[in-house]
Amino acid sequence: MIPLIVGVVVVLLIVLTVYAIRKGTQEFEEERNKLFGQFADKHGFQYSNVDTFNLQKKISSMAGFGIAEIPLKNIVFIPTDREDIYLFDQMKITGRSASSQRGVFTVCLIVSKKKYGADFTINEAVSALNASITRDMGSIVPGTGIIELEDKVFDDRFIVNGQHPDSIKELLDEDIKKFLFDAANRFSLQLSMQINGNMLAVHNSASSKRNVEKVTDLEVLVDIAKGFPVSK
């Protein structure tokens, strides 16, 4: 009799755990839908929870996000004369269950009619010590290396990865470095930026402990992406 009771209790606990996870996930998704819906309504932008723009294919070459198996959610489309701008969520992949952590990349993607000056990724470091340790470990992005700009203040805050150091250093001049400092100071989470051909993506860092949770932070992401200069 006792083994039967124990078995029933175990099954009940499993059912309750699964229910709690599903309920938590549903509530989280509803919160994300509401956030992006508010942003789209405020500015009169097109909003969809389905990838009708074929973005998954466009971003497959990006580092960190863009994984084909993970669908994009909460897509806002912002058309302009010079470029197409998209804002969306994609679940993070981490060492633990992504669904239990509910961590998401919130990405502002620009598909420009022109190519940017060089391809690279920039990640804001947690601290100068973290930046130093990351440089010592080397690049985790295949085919790239970590590039130091020989500017201690910048190198202590940002980690740059790319294939062509000279082109990247030429692009990241004093004006661009100031732009990046100002952008990181405006954004309430750790900032990441990637350039690949004619695409630029700005998003919260993979190491950010929080998600983008405010309409104002979505607006800042879009402003940062739109403010980065396109190569002439």
N, C-alpha and C positions, 0 to 999 in steps of 0.2 A: 504493500500500500504506500509506504513512504517513498520508494523510487518513483511511483506513479505521480505522487504529489510534486516531487522535485522536478520531474520531467515537465509537468504542466506549468510550474512556476518559471522554468527556464524558457519554455516556448512563449509564455506571456511576456517575459522580459524582452525577448527578441522582438516580438511584435510591437511592443511599446517603443522600443528603441528605433525601429524602422519607421514607425509613425512619426516620432519626434523629429527624426532627420528629414523626412519628406515634408513635414509641416514647416520646419525651419527653412528648408530650401525654397519652398513655395513663398513664404513670407519675404525672404531675401529677394527673390526674383520680382515680386510685386513692388518692393521698395525701389529696385533698379528701374523697373518700368515707369514708375511714378516720377522718379528723378529725371529721366530722359524725356518723358512726356512733358513735364513742366518746362524744361529747357526749350524743347521744340515749339511749344505753344507760346512761350514768351517772345520768341524771335520769328515765329511764322515759318519754321522750317519743316521739311518733310520728315516723318518719323515712321519707322517700321521695325517690328521685332523679328523679321525674317530677312535674310540676306538676298534681296532682289537685285543687288548691284554687282553680283559676282566678285565681291571683295575678297572672299577666301582665296581665290586664285591669284588675285593681285598681290596679296601680302605674303604669299607662301615663301618668298625669299627673305623675309624679315627675320631678325634674330629675337628669340624669346617668346614672341607671340606669332600668330599666323599659322599655328599647327592645324593641319587639315581636319583632324578628327574632332576638333573642338569648335562648335558652331559659334558664330558671332551673334550677339544679342543687342537689342536697343540701338538700332542704327539710325542716325540722323544725317540727312543729306543737305549740304549747304552749297548750292551752285554759285559760281561767280564767273565773270568773263575770262579770268586768267587761269582758273584752276577749279577742280572739283574737290570739295572738302567733305570728309565723312567723320563722324564721331560714333564710337561703338564700344561695347564691352566684349572681352573674351576671358574666360576662366583661366586662371593661372595653373600651371602644372608645377607641383612642388614635391618634396620628398614624402609628404604625408598626403592624405586624401584632400584633393582640391575642393570637393564638395563640402567636407566638414569645416575647412577653413574659410570657404566662401571668398577666396581672394580673387580679384579680377584685375586685369589690365583694362584701363580706360584709355582709349587711343583716339587721338585726332590725326587722321591721315589726310595728307594733301597729295593729289595726283595732278602735277603741274603740266603745262604744255611745254615747259623747258626743263632741261636737266639741271640739277644742282652741280656745284663746282667739283665735288668729290664725294665718294661713298665712305661713310664711317658710322660708328655708333658712339654716343657719349652717355655715360652714366654718372649721375651725381653720387659721390661717395658719402658714407655715413659720417666719416671723419677723416682727418689727414692720415691717421694711423691706418685706417681701413684702405685708403687709397694706396698707401705705400705697400701694404701686404698684398693687395690685388696686383699691383705692378710686379712684385717679386714672384707671384704665382704664374704670371703670364696670361696671355689671352685665352679665353675659353671659346671664342668664336673661330671656327675652322677657317684656315687660310688668311688670318689676320694677325696683327701684332699690336701690342700696346704702344701708343705713341705719346712721348712726353714733349710738351711744348716749351720746355726750359723756362717756364714761368711758374715759380714755386707756389704762388697764391692760387693760380688756376689748377696746377697739377695736384695740389692738396685737396681740391674739391671735386674735380672732374676726371674721369678715366676715359680716355679716347682709344678706340680700336679701329684699325683700318689696314688697308693693303699698301697705300701709297703715301708714305710720310710727308714727302715734299709738297704734294698737292694739298694734303690736308692742312699742313702748317700754313700754307699760303692762304687757304680759305679762312682759317681760324685766326684772323687778324685781330687787332686790338678792339675794333668796333664789334666784331662778332663775339669776342670773349666777354665784353661788357654786356652785350645782349643776353648771353647765357647766364651771367651772374644775376642780372635783373630778372630774368625769367624764373630762375630757381628760387629767388627771394620772393617772388609773387605767388608761386605755387606752394600749397601747404604740405605736399608730400615730396619725397625724393623724385627727381626728374630724370627722365631718359629721353634721348632723341636719336633717331636713326635716319640716314639718308641712303637711298638705293635708286640710282638713276634719276628718274623724274618724280620719285615718291619720297615724301618726308613724313615721318611719324613721330609724334610727341606723346609721351604717356608716363604714367607713374612707374617707378622703378620696380623690378622684380623683388627687390629687398624691402620695399615699402610695407610697413606693418598694417597700414590702413588702406581702405578703398577711397576713391573719390566719392564724396557723399553730398556735395553741395553744388547747386546750379552755378554759383560763382566760380568754383573750381573748373567746371566744364567750360565756362566762358574764358577763363585764363588759358586753358589748354588750346582753345581755338585761337586766341589772340597770339600766343607764342608761336604756334605753327604758321599763322598768316604773316607774322612779323619777320620770319627768317628770310633773308634775301635769296632770290633765285639767281643762278649764274647768268651773266649777260651773254 
